[in-house]
Amino acid sequence: MAIISFAGFTLLVALIAWWSTRKTDETSSDGYFLGGRSLTGPVIAGSLLLTNLSTEQIVGMNGVSFRDGAPIMAYEVLAAIAMVFTAFVLLPKYLKSGIATIPQFLENRYGKTTKTIVSLLFLLGYAISMLPTVLYSGALALNTMFDIPEMIGMGPEATLWVTVISIGVIGSIYAVFGGLKAVAVSDSINAVGLIIGGSLIPIFGLMYIGDGNMFTGLDTLTTALPEKFDIIGGPDSDVPFWTLFTGMVILNFYYWGTNQAIIQRALGAKNLKEGQKGLLIAAFIKILGPIIVVLPGIIAYYIFNGDLANADEAYPMLVKKVLPVAYIGFFAAVLFGAILSSFNSALNSSVTLFGLDFYKEYINKEATELQVVKAGKIFGIILAIFSIGIAPLLYGVEGGIFTYLQQLNGTHSVPILAIVIVGVFSKRVSGKAANIAILISVVTYLVTLYGIEPDISFLHLMGILFVLTVVVMFVISYFIPRETDFVQEYTKQVDITNWRYLKPVGAIVVALVIALYVAMS
């Protein structure tokens, strides 16, 4: 029965995605890379949420909350403020330029060299950290939750390879052959399923603790472990409180405002209003995210008495413990959808970056739209194979998979966010300043974090480096300024009239985030 419900839901999503995209012209760049610039607010919101919410989030963050409690929820809650900022400031700038990639925006602002460097950073980040991490954590979660090694009669490591390959192949079919619209539509359907399925785990967990009564379970949990619900992280926490104002801001603003795999959904909006709606709908739901990605870890700590050798096993072990058999097939399907979503979204963005920013620019400048799309697809297949080969090697990574991913992301998140923000607010900073600042930032971060290994949170290191990167840009531009002030042109690809409820809805989101921190501190 579980296998039937899993297969049924998965096939239903694929069928709806095919039906919704059958008329999209995927032989053109806009059609394939941006879904024909036809995405609406709800579709954008669903795709944003599911691109973000995958097993590296669900398994990784619950693993941290098992060990450290509620402070890790900052990654979720502060994301809402980052999305408000993107809706107000960055998205209007992006859509005004009619771009398909963030590096194209940076080319307009700084020049071709900057675009190439940033595209390369994105591709390296996706290839080395994001794609393999999604595949590994997804395979590990499915194998642990549903006893796949026992089911197919293979050892854990061999099964990990089988599951990684299966996820990689299916995700590649969506991303490489379906384009952005297929990815976005399937994401939206799976987002509904994941929110429902993901919410069931803490509900059943609390009912388990409360002998069938969820509210009794919550009261028991908060009474027994009050320290786990204190949102203010101490100095030894994974998220010390003051990092909320340093690296946490940078990670969230980078991720939701400049990360190609995320922002590409909003770039495909039919107009600015729909893009802003999508971001703010997602922001509201993000505030509720800790129910799915933090609370289960604390529940697992209570149920297992804090006695698990590997904290990353907290979530899958909890699922095995509390989820009724009747729900297993459905939950497996939505979890599988979440894994595919993050994988195929990053892969689709990689295909977009390569096709538009490398193939068309350096390999075949006379390439037709169809040739660009074809070259991107071939690159996507190669990248997928590379990621599949790396993913199983992450087994047992020190510090947990989520922390590993965030630390590695600092390599590119700091310089990319810095040059985008400076590019938006300054007209005189030059391309040479941006290029030098990027290289200084990348080298300094890697040497400091992995060579010197300072006794401070990597989040504080990111905050310090962000300020340094911005200062370097302004100092160099003082000596080597732009010849003329930058003036952004409106390409009229889409209407850029603001959503009429942007300000009140944005203010409500920010107020809710502040209220949550006050209530839980």
Buried (B, 14 or more C-beta within 10 A) or exposed (E): EBEEBBEEBBEEBBEBBEEBBEEBEBEBBBBBBBBBBBBBBBBBBBBBBBBBBBBBBBBBBBBBBBBBBBBBBBBBBBBBBBBBBBBBBBBBBBBBBBBBBBBBBBBBBBBBBBBBBBBBBBBEBBBBBBBBBBBBBBBBBBBBBBEBBEEEEBEEEEBBBBBBBBBBEBBBBBBBEBBBBBBBBBBBBBBEBBBEBBBBBBBBBBBBBBEEEBEBBBBBBEEEBEEBBBBBBEEEBBBBBBBBEBBBBBBBBBBBBBBBBBBBBBBBBBBBBBBBBBBBBBBBBBBBBBBBBBBBBBBBBBBBEBEBEEBBBBBBBBBBBBBEEEBBBBBBBBBBBBBBBBBBBBBBBBBBBBBBBBBBBEEEEEBEBEBBBBBBBBBBBEBBEBBBBBBBEBEEBEEBBBBBBBBBBBBBBBBBBBBBBBBBEBEBBBBBBBBBBBEBBBEBBEEBBEEEEEEBBBBBBBBBBBEBBBEBBBEBBEEEBBEEEBEBEEEEBBEBEBBEEBEEBBEBBBEBBEEBBEEBE
